Amino acid sequence: MPHSKPFHESIVELAKSDRGYRRELLRESVTAILNNEFGVGHSLMRDYVKSVRYLDGMAKELDLEDGIAVLFDPDVNPRGIQLLSALSAMLREEGLSLSTRRQLDLNRPRLS
């Protein structure tokens, strides 16, 4: 019986070869983080980081001696400014921008 690859390896390989998939992986990661789903966002971001080739230059630009990947290590709790700087640089590199919009919550009481 053939041995299949672990799921995360398949995700990383697909992201390496498909820019659209990689961009969506980054977008989903940021969305999860902003929606208070830090574990999911962190995991998706690790897969994204493993798939990109420009991180060494970005780490130098952001003055991160240990590299960008360490920010998304499961045992590391990065400073907010480091995380936001890295996210900003990744979004810029992928040609994406971040915007938010307010969602109407029908279950929320109205103030009058």
Contacts in CASP RR format, 6 or more apart in sequence:
PFRMAT RR
TARGET T0000
AUTHOR 0000-0000-0000
METHOD contacts of the structure
MODEL  1
MPHSKPFHESIVELAKSDRGYRRELLRESVTAILNNEFGVGHSLMRDYVK
SVRYLDGMAKELDLEDGIAVLFDPDVNPRGIQLLSALSAMLREEGLSLST
RRQLDLNRPRLS
5 13 0 8 1.000
8 47 0 8 1.000
11 25 0 8 1.000
11 47 0 8 1.000
11 51 0 8 1.000
12 47 0 8 1.000
12 50 0 8 1.000
12 51 0 8 1.000
13 51 0 8 1.000
14 21 0 8 1.000
15 21 0 8 1.000
15 22 0 8 1.000
15 25 0 8 1.000
15 47 0 8 1.000
15 48 0 8 1.000
15 50 0 8 1.000
15 51 0 8 1.000
15 52 0 8 1.000
16 22 0 8 1.000
16 51 0 8 1.000
16 53 0 8 1.000
19 94 0 8 1.000
22 48 0 8 1.000
22 51 0 8 1.000
22 52 0 8 1.000
22 94 0 8 1.000
23 94 0 8 1.000
23 95 0 8 1.000
23 96 0 8 1.000
25 44 0 8 1.000
25 47 0 8 1.000
25 48 0 8 1.000
25 51 0 8 1.000
26 45 0 8 1.000
26 48 0 8 1.000
26 90 0 8 1.000
26 91 0 8 1.000
26 94 0 8 1.000
26 96 0 8 1.000
27 96 0 8 1.000
28 41 0 8 1.000
28 44 0 8 1.000
29 41 0 8 1.000
29 42 0 8 1.000
29 44 0 8 1.000
29 45 0 8 1.000
29 48 0 8 1.000
30 41 0 8 1.000
30 87 0 8 1.000
30 91 0 8 1.000
30 98 0 8 1.000
32 38 0 8 1.000
32 39 0 8 1.000
32 40 0 8 1.000
32 41 0 8 1.000
32 44 0 8 1.000
33 41 0 8 1.000
33 42 0 8 1.000
33 45 0 8 1.000
34 100 0 8 1.000
42 72 0 8 1.000
42 74 0 8 1.000
45 72 0 8 1.000
46 69 0 8 1.000
46 72 0 8 1.000
46 73 0 8 1.000
46 74 0 8 1.000
48 90 0 8 1.000
49 55 0 8 1.000
49 68 0 8 1.000
49 69 0 8 1.000
49 72 0 8 1.000
50 69 0 8 1.000
52 90 0 8 1.000
52 93 0 8 1.000
54 93 0 8 1.000
55 67 0 8 1.000
55 68 0 8 1.000
55 69 0 8 1.000
56 67 0 8 1.000
58 68 0 8 1.000
58 86 0 8 1.000
58 89 0 8 1.000
58 90 0 8 1.000
58 93 0 8 1.000
59 65 0 8 1.000
59 66 0 8 1.000
59 67 0 8 1.000
59 68 0 8 1.000
61 89 0 8 1.000
62 68 0 8 1.000
62 82 0 8 1.000
62 85 0 8 1.000
62 86 0 8 1.000
62 89 0 8 1.000
64 70 0 8 1.000
64 71 0 8 1.000
64 82 0 8 1.000
64 86 0 8 1.000
68 86 0 8 1.000
70 76 0 8 1.000
70 78 0 8 1.000
71 78 0 8 1.000
71 82 0 8 1.000
71 83 0 8 1.000
71 86 0 8 1.000
72 78 0 8 1.000
91 97 0 8 1.000
91 98 0 8 1.000
END
